[in-house]
């Protein structure tokens, strides 16, 4: 049945390119290189491709030994990097910077490298590179824990849905090079691909009665922010914990309600953190429900067992060591050095996750783990500064950026 739906998507996707989901967050797409003179009407139009780190350009940065790695930060990053190696040595890098073979040497050395000399590992195995201007912006996320139940019960009325079988995804790049990097999600109706129900429709019962519920949450505001985080824990009535992780999204644009509330003057100065937003939503339940519905994106979950939570690589992420990034500009699995105006977020991280709002060069989302301290830091995190990628030695020379000049491929 799914294969038939996917085939129908293939037929409908070309006609729906104008509906391709383009996240609102992040910088505007970079202009593609075009000829200075007008293109004659008879000439074929240039192929438009999504920007990447390679097309934007990279240049060599300072030696790793000059970054100021701390022993504790390097040790945590080395542990996270070892996990990433399972994927880095075999996955395609959509940033265009690395190839699986580039990771063979550092990943081969990482398992036996002494933890006490973790800073020496990164200095020996990596070189730094700046993507574009290198100006970084970082937010934070965490693994929330909220009240929930595996079965419907009084006080637990917010359904937690698994991914529906009729939600299909089309990679538009399979149909034309000009749509590379663009995907669209929806459902097939009467042989056509149509948008999937948005948050409001789902909350009003669009998925009810289909047996998709894996749990029920107690608080709609807490669950809304768990969806924003993409994973979390449900504290069950008997005290046990059920861990849930991202299992897809309905294809609708993500809208950050904090920005909307600030634009409308709803938040008092100093109340723009996640905690301040939640306070306002609780104090204004009807208006708050309407504002949350302006974020039409809805996230589906699956129960996780074993280590977690899991990042975009399908591997566990680590609090205070893992960071989400845009894979078009950062090779997933790569270490990243952040020098920000927020000291707690400055240091060495490993790119192991992605996010719907984490788009563009040098845009990062730092992961802080679980618990109240993680919630506090992540909820108020907004840091600006500079970023350097740590790439396996030899990569810059291969792509043309080893001499410090911009290595753009346009």
C-alpha positions, 0 to 999 in steps of 0.5 A: 500500500505504501509503495502505491502511495509513493508512486502516486506522490511521484506523479503529483510532486512535479505539479506541487513544486511551488508547495515545497516546504521551505523553513521560515527560520534561518537566513534567506537562500544564497543567490545562485551564480548567474551570467552577468549578461541576460540569458538569450531566450533560446538558451537553457535556464541555469540549474538552481541548486541549494547552497552548501558549505562548498558553494558558499566557500570555506577558508582555513582557520587557526590551529586546533591547538590555539583554540583553548580546548579544556580537558573536560570539554575535549574529553566529552567531545571525544566520547561523542565523536567516537559515537559519530564515527559509526556513521561518518565513515559511511554516510554521504556528506551533503555539505560537499566538504568531506567524503567517508574516506576522510574520516577513516584516520581520525575514527581509526585513532579515536577508540584507543586514544587516551581520554586524558589527552583528548585535546591532543587527539583533536589537535593531531587529527583535525584542522579548522575551517570557517564557512562563509563569514563564520558568524554564528548564532546558537540556541539550546534544546534539552530532553524535557520530562513531562507527565504522561500515561500509556493509556487514557486516564483522567488528567491525561487527555493530550494524545501523543501520536505515532507517524501515520502510515498515510504520511508520505514524503517526496524528494523533489530533487529526484524529479529535477536538479533545480529542486535538489535538497527540497522535500515535501510531505503530505498524503495522497487523496484521489490520486493527488498529493495534498497537504497533511492536516495541520496542528489545529486539525490534528488537535481537533481530532483529524487523527482520532480513532485510528489507533495512532496514540502511543501515550497521552500527555497531561499538559498541552503546553508542556507537550507543545514544547516537547514537540519543539525539542523533538524528543523527551520523557514521559513520567508515568503515574507509577513513576516509570519513565517512557522515552519518546523520540522524533518519528516524522513531522506533518510537512507544515512550516515550523513557526517559532511562536516566541518571535510572533509574541515578541512582534505583537508586544505580548512578552514583557522585557526579559520574558522572552525565554521559553519559561517566559513564553510558557508563563504567558501561555498558561496565563492566557489559555484561549489566546495561548491555544490560538498562538500555538496553533499558528505553528502548523507543524506537528511532530510524531513520536515513537517509543525509544528503548536503550540509550537515547535520545537519538539524533539525526544520525540515529545515534545517541546524543550527549548533553553538553557535547552534541549540537544540532546543525544544518547538514548542508553546511556542517558534516554530521559527525564533525566537531565544531568549535563555538566562541560565543558571548555565552560562556556556557555554550562556548567550546567544543561540540560534535554535530550529531543532530538537525532541527526544523528551525536550524537552517543556514550556515553557522546556525547551531542548537546546543543540546544540554541533556535532561533535568531542570538545569538543562531546561533552564540553560536551553530555554534561555540560550541565545548566543552569538559569536564565531564558529569553526568546523574541525575537519580531518587533516587534508580536507582543506587541501583537497577542496582548495581551502588549505591556503586560507583563501575562500574555496568556493565552488559555484 
